[in-house]
Amino acid sequence: MATRRTFIGSAGGIGAATFLGYTAAQPPAASALDAAPAAEAVNAQTAARDSLRAVNAAMRTNYAALKADLVKNLGPVIVVQNDAKGGTFTLIHQGKQYVEHPVAEEFELAKSLAHVPLGIYSTIAEYLSDKVPNVANADRIDAHDLYMVAMKGPGTDAWTAPLQAFADKLTTAKNNLAAAKLPQELHNSCAKILDEALTFIADSLRARAFDIASFQDFARRVYPSIRVNMQHASAAQISGVQGLCRKWRAQIGEAAWADLYTVVLSIWTTSVLNQAEIIIKPMMNQKKVNTHLIDIPTAQVPSDPIGVALDNLARIVQDNIAAELVFVSDAKVADALKGKEDLLSDEILKQLGTTVSGAADGVAAGVAFRAAGRAKCPVNHSVSV
């Protein structure tokens, strides 16, 4: 097939130049003959390299076909979709799916009111000053992050309408709180949060002003009540998830439960020590839990969460076997294929000289590299399994 390269390369000097829309000096007659072998060599090299790429394309086709078949054969698997109601839990076993929402309504209600300070913050954040004030935790506020968040600044009162709209929601909730018939302790904490929030909003609207310090004072006043709400939400979730796991364990039997995979779809910001993982982990087979409890952080809730979970799990399961067959002579590389590491990561670290004292190889350097990264982060990130 004639390509643009071969078409232009095979044209005569004047013809090619005319075709491209400009006039070139007439080269010696012999140059066209000399160019032909060069063009053929380039074409041969391109074809040869394309044939090498075709190998990887064929591999990916085969890999995808295996994965598609494996998805249909996975089980037992529990897929956890975290949401405002405590999570949607799906059991896949022997070709059937069982879907449940096991957490009591108290979880959603307690968290809803605990989110009031975050709701106010989200409304006013763009209108803050972009300068870090002299507050107690000033050293923990990233100045550039604040600059990006406070994009509109305090020079406008455009925040008043949306803040009043949020206050209207809070007022309605306060008026209906008694009718919700919450446990007394939870009722009291929710009432405190609502009262303090409405007071902060009223003061801000009256003064047509707020700042980081005034918001922090409000947040301190409601924090004890938020902790009470967190306790009630946690108790509801533990009870619901544990009860569901006991039910499903009895349903599928001990032998199947011993091989259970659990896939938790989480948002990145909650993917370390995710609440569902903490509850389910001690109820799984402890000999396999480190490899069978899988957290998949996502940028947002996927439109097909079950499909995403099973697609990823199929990759994991087939790679577990591939690792021991393909990398039979190198257990460390096999472990990388079976885990989260890119197969080239340790070799890249090694070539970049990212080593530490006592790190004898690239794998050790990789472990040290990741540990150092966690040490530099101001947040204590525990390892999620």
Secondary structure, DSSP 8 states (H G I E B T S, - for coil): ---HHHHHHHS-HHHHHHHHTS------HHHHHHHHHHHHHHHHHHHHHHHHHHHHHHHHHHHHHHHHHHHTT--SEEEEE--TTS-EEEEEETTEEEEE--S-HHHHHHHHHHTHHHHHHHHHGGGS-SS--S-TTGGGS-HHHHHHH--S-TT--TTHHHHHHHHHHHHHHHHHTGGG---HHHHHHHHHHHHHHHHHHHHHHHHT---HHHHHHHHHHHHHHHHHHHHHHHHHHHHHHHHHHHHHHHHH-HHHHHT-EEEEEEEGGG-SS-HHHHHHGGGS-TTTHHHHEEEEEESS--SSHHHHHHHHHHHHHHHHHHHHHHSTT-HHHHHHHHSSS-TTHHHHHHHHT---TT--SHHHHHHHHHHHHHHHSSS------
